[in-house]
């Protein structure tokens, strides 16, 4: 599912214009990125948590040059689904 698909479905279910829905979806995504970029976690009850995980410094290998490189500590975004969301997905059978 793409962002355009999401906008179309929300517009269809709510009766709002696609332009208005797209603006809301875009703004939601900007707010999420700004919040996480500022180091804040985002919690959406019943859906899940967008959290920031800290990765420790580690040693890696550059195979093509046969050298060792230090990968510095860094933050990565992560998503942890809620229990209700997980149960819904687990019940889906293909």
Beta strands, then each sheet from edge to edge (+ up, - down):
strand 1: 42-44
strand 2: 48-55
strand 3: 58-62
strand 4: 67-71
strand 5: 74-81
sheet 1: 1+ 2- 5+
sheet 2: 3+ 4-
end
